[in-house]
């Protein structure tokens, strides 16, 4: 059977990972959350007091890490040097530093190599910021998933706001600032690929977005 690679890029909180997981489930593909890999490097840097601003030290640190993604019952599991860090990489501390870590050239090249290997046999749905533009420029289907910043903040607030004690306004600011850092960095910034299909999910449900992408994938067969 013909299997393709599907790239789903877009700003923070657009629903990429939930949608990508659903699409992968419906197509029998493997889901790969590349943001989780940048988060794992960030967690390790924070733990080892490697300053994100110290790009030489961060580069050396990134080269020593063993990051493994494995499918779990409730989504993808992330292992850092053998330790399950699936939940730890979602902390606010990691979220606030990850874009700075992701701007590092060596970090990006180490992770990009890993991501290309994971996709070499096709049948992968990969979500991130630079999948269609840089990691998998030949992906058969590229989607750029957006939503208004207010809607993205609201979704994130419903997910974590109450439990982590963050206000909606604060979340909106943090999301906007992460998008700005991701879009303005020098190496493979967050940008819509020329051949990507733009989906604005502001007034769509997760299931509607997933169905739209599955339908798009059928047009590529
Ligand atoms: O997808 P998620 O929001 O978990 O990604 C966390 C961060 O990782 C992003 O804000 C971005 O800085 C970085 N990232 C990236 N390239 C990717 C995926 C994520 O730079 N392909």
Boltz pocket constraint, residues with backbone or C-beta under 6 A from the ligand:
constraints:
  - pocket:
      binder: B
      contacts: [[A, 12], [A, 13], [A, 34], [A, 35], [A, 36], [A, 38], [A, 39], [A, 98], [A, 99], [A, 100], [A, 102], [A, 127], [A, 128], [A, 129], [A, 130], [A, 131], [A, 178], [A, 182], [A, 188]]
      max_distance: 6.0
